[in-house]
Structure formats: structure tokens, C-alpha cells
């Protein structure tokens, strides 16, 4: 006799039925091993994300935190608003930042700030990208020169 164990998906609350005591094929076994590997990676990603953001109350707010986990890799992306915010986060985390600037054909200007490193086999990216119109960039550079 096959046992049916009901549970729900946390995201949707929709019921799902899991069948136990059923024969598992080799491909099903590989699929389950893959799911277990993703769960292990996601637990590691969560720990890294929590560690990176612990004590961040004094740092600028993040626009976004993205996490990814697969059986092969874990990834955390922290996105502050500005290049200066990235610098503050990087200083707090003890990592180096690369800042690059580019001018668009229309005279607009882009500033990218990026730091990438690894924590406990989880790839981490801290970065922002700001775009300024020609007028905004002129005002910004005039302000910086003053």
C-alpha cells in the first residue's frame, strides 16, 4: 500500500501530495539528489546573505538583495543605490571596489561600482549602476569641483 502525505507549497499555499513507499527509478533518484544538493546550497547561500547583512543598520539601504542556488553554485547580489553606497558597504565588508565611468553618445554618463568575491563557496556581488543625463552630469561634476 502507498502512503499519501499531504503538504502545501509555502509560496502559494496550494496543496501538494507526496507519495511515499513507491518505487524510485534511477532518473527519479538523480532528480531527488539534485533537489537535495540545491537545498544544501540554498542553506549555505542564506547563511552567507545573513552574515553579509548583519549589522547593516548603519549602512545605506539596499535597493535589492538577490539570491540564487543550484546544485552547482550559490550566488548573492547586494545592490545599493549609488557608487558611494557601494564604497560604504565594501568598506564595512572589507572588500575592494572597482568604479568605472562611461560617456554615452548623447552626452549622458554612467557610473558603475562593483565588488565580487566568494564566501564559503558562494559567489557574492556588490554593485550599483547610475545613469546621468548630460545636464545631471554637468551639475554633479560642478558640485564635486566646488
C-alpha positions as CSV (number, residue, x, y, z in Angstrom):
1,X,0.0,0.0,0.0
2,X,1.2,3.5,-0.8
3,X,1.1,6.3,1.8
4,X,0.0,9.8,0.8
5,X,1.4,12.6,2.8
6,X,-0.3,16.0,2.2
7,X,1.6,19.3,2.5
8,X,1.4,22.7,0.9
9,X,3.8,24.9,-1.1
10,X,4.9,27.7,1.3
11,X,4.8,30.3,-1.5
12,X,1.3,29.6,-2.8
13,X,-0.4,27.6,0.0
14,X,-1.5,25.2,-2.7
15,X,-1.8,21.6,-1.6
16,X,0.7,19.1,-2.9
17,X,0.6,15.3,-2.4
18,X,3.8,13.3,-1.9
19,X,3.7,9.6,-2.5
20,X,6.0,7.6,-0.3
21,X,6.8,3.9,-0.4
22,X,6.7,4.0,-4.2
23,X,9.4,2.5,-6.3
24,X,12.0,5.1,-7.4
25,X,13.6,4.9,-10.7
26,X,17.3,5.8,-11.3
27,X,16.3,9.1,-13.0
28,X,14.0,9.9,-10.1
29,X,16.8,9.2,-7.7
30,X,19.1,11.5,-9.6
31,X,16.4,14.2,-9.5
32,X,16.0,13.8,-5.7
33,X,19.8,14.0,-5.3
34,X,19.8,17.2,-7.3
35,X,17.0,18.7,-5.2
36,X,18.9,17.8,-2.1
37,X,22.0,19.5,-3.5
38,X,20.1,22.7,-4.2
39,X,18.7,22.7,-0.7
40,X,22.2,22.4,0.8
41,X,23.4,25.2,-1.5
42,X,20.4,27.4,-0.6
43,X,21.1,26.9,3.1
44,X,24.7,28.0,2.6
45,X,23.5,31.0,0.5
46,X,21.1,32.0,3.2
47,X,23.8,31.9,5.9
48,X,26.1,34.0,3.7
49,X,23.4,36.6,3.0
50,X,22.5,36.8,6.7
51,X,26.2,37.2,7.6
52,X,26.8,39.9,5.0
53,X,23.8,42.0,6.0
54,X,24.1,41.5,9.8
55,X,24.8,44.8,11.5
56,X,23.9,46.8,8.3
57,X,21.7,49.2,10.2
58,X,24.3,52.0,9.9
59,X,24.9,51.3,6.2
60,X,22.8,52.8,3.3
61,X,19.7,50.8,2.4
62,X,19.9,48.2,-0.3
63,X,17.7,48.5,-3.4
64,X,17.7,44.8,-3.8
65,X,19.1,41.5,-2.5
66,X,19.1,38.6,-4.9
67,X,20.0,35.0,-4.2
68,X,20.4,32.1,-6.5
69,X,21.1,28.4,-5.7
70,X,21.5,25.4,-8.0
71,X,23.2,22.1,-7.5
72,X,26.3,23.7,-8.9
73,X,26.6,27.1,-7.4
74,X,25.3,29.7,-4.9
75,X,25.1,33.4,-5.5
76,X,24.2,36.6,-3.5
77,X,23.9,40.0,-5.1
78,X,23.6,43.1,-2.9
79,X,22.6,46.3,-4.7
80,X,23.0,49.7,-3.0
81,X,21.7,52.8,-4.8
82,X,24.9,54.7,-5.6
83,X,28.6,54.1,-6.1
84,X,29.3,55.9,-2.8
85,X,26.9,53.5,-1.1
86,X,28.8,50.6,-2.7
87,X,32.0,52.0,-1.3
88,X,30.5,52.2,2.2
89,X,29.2,48.6,2.1
90,X,32.6,47.4,0.7
91,X,34.5,49.2,3.5
92,X,32.2,47.5,6.0
93,X,32.7,44.1,4.4
94,X,36.4,44.5,3.8
95,X,36.4,44.2,0.0
96,X,37.8,46.3,-2.8
97,X,35.5,48.1,-5.3
98,X,36.2,48.9,-8.9
99,X,34.5,52.1,-10.2
100,X,34.2,52.7,-14.0
101,X,32.6,55.5,-15.9
102,X,31.4,55.8,-19.4
103,X,30.0,58.5,-21.6
104,X,27.1,57.8,-23.9
105,X,26.8,59.2,-27.4
106,X,24.1,61.6,-26.2
107,X,26.4,63.0,-23.5
108,X,24.8,61.0,-20.7
109,X,27.2,59.4,-18.2
110,X,27.2,56.1,-16.4
111,X,29.0,55.2,-13.2
112,X,29.3,51.6,-12.2
113,X,30.7,50.4,-8.9
114,X,31.4,46.6,-8.5
115,X,33.0,44.3,-6.0
116,X,33.0,40.5,-6.5
117,X,34.3,37.8,-4.1
118,X,33.5,34.5,-2.7
119,X,32.3,33.5,0.9
120,X,32.1,29.8,1.8
121,X,31.9,28.8,-1.9
122,X,29.1,31.3,-2.5
123,X,29.8,34.0,-5.2
124,X,29.0,37.5,-3.9
125,X,28.4,40.6,-6.0
126,X,28.1,44.1,-4.5
127,X,27.3,46.7,-7.2
128,X,25.4,49.6,-8.5
129,X,25.0,51.4,-11.8
130,X,23.9,55.1,-12.0
131,X,23.0,56.9,-15.2
132,X,23.0,60.7,-15.5
133,X,21.7,62.9,-18.3
134,X,24.2,65.4,-19.7
135,X,22.6,68.2,-17.5
136,X,22.7,66.0,-14.4
137,X,26.3,65.0,-15.0
138,X,27.4,68.7,-15.6
139,X,25.7,69.6,-12.3
140,X,27.3,66.7,-10.5
141,X,30.8,67.5,-11.7
142,X,30.4,71.2,-11.0
143,X,29.3,70.3,-7.5
144,X,32.2,68.0,-7.0
145,X,34.6,70.7,-8.2
146,X,33.2,73.3,-5.8
